[in-house]
Amino acid sequence: MAYSIGVIGDRESVLSFKAVGLKVFECETRPDALKALKSAAEDCAVIFVTEKVYETIAEEIRIYDDKPLPAIIPYPGTSGGTGLGMELLNRSVEKAVGSNILQN
């Protein structure tokens, strides 16, 4: 099966990804975000989610934590970052290595 890359978020944050061939899932509400996540998880190996949307559906995203696919990665989006992406990266590195080698 061929997998693709998906992007979930508000229109302004995801529209430019469409131009480079990624699957785009626009959402403004929590129910829309949940529907987008379910749809994207069916055929995307990697899903980028704006930090704002990620925080809204974090519990549902955790369902995929122990599965090999999809990898769900938060990114700042056009409204700016909350630091969530870097926090999750630090946790993952610390879990894998045993200490946070990215810490300043």
N, C-alpha and C positions, 0 to 999 in steps of 0.2 A: 504494500500500500504506500502510495506517495503522500507524504505529509506536507503541510504548508506552515506558514507563520501567520499568526493572527495578532491583531491589535484591537484592544477594547478601551473605549473612553468617549469623552465628549467630542462633538463634531470637529471643533477646531484642533483638537489634539491628534486626531486620527486621520484626518482627510489627506494629509500629505503622504502618508504611508500607502495609500491606495495607488498613487502615481508610480510607485516602485514595485507594484504587484503583490503586496501583502493583502491578506483578507482583513477587511475592516469591519468592525462591529461598533456602530454608534449607539451610545446610550446616555440618557439624562437622568433616569430614575433607577432605583434599586431593582424593581422587577425587570426592567429592560436589561440591566447589567447581569442579572441572574440568567436570563434567557440567552444573552450573548455568550456568557461563560459556558453554558451547556452546549450551545451550538459550536463554539470554537473548539471545545475539548474533544469533539467528535473526530476532527480531522486535522488539527493543528498540533505539531510537535512542540512548538514554542508559542506562548501567548504573552504579549506585552500588554500590561494593564496600567492605566494612569494611577498614580498613587491615590488620588481622590476616590476613584472607583474601587481600587483594591481595598481601601479601608472600609468601604461600604459593604463589601461582600467577603471580607476576610475569612469568616467562618466557613463559607462554602468553598473557598479556595483551599483551605486546609485539607479538604477531602482528597486533594490531588498530591499532597505532600509526600506520601509514601509510595506513590505510583511513578513508574519510570517516565511516563508521558501523560500530559504535557508538562513542560517546564513553564511555570508562570512567573513572570518577571515584572515587578513594578517599575514605572518610569515617571518622571515628574509631570509631563504634560505641559500644555501652554499656560496653565494657571500658576505654575511654579511648583517647586518640590517641597515636601514636608519632611524629608530626611528618611522616610520609610524604606526606600530602596537601599540606601547605604546601611541602615540598621539591619535589614534582613541579610545583606551581603556579609556584614561583620559576623552575624550569628552563624551563617553557613560556614564561613572560613574557620571560625573558632570550633565549631562542631567537627569539621574535617581534620583540622591540624592539631587541635588541643589547646590552642591559644590564639588570641586575636593579633595576627601579624600585620593587620592593616591599621591598627590603632596608631594615632599620632604620638 
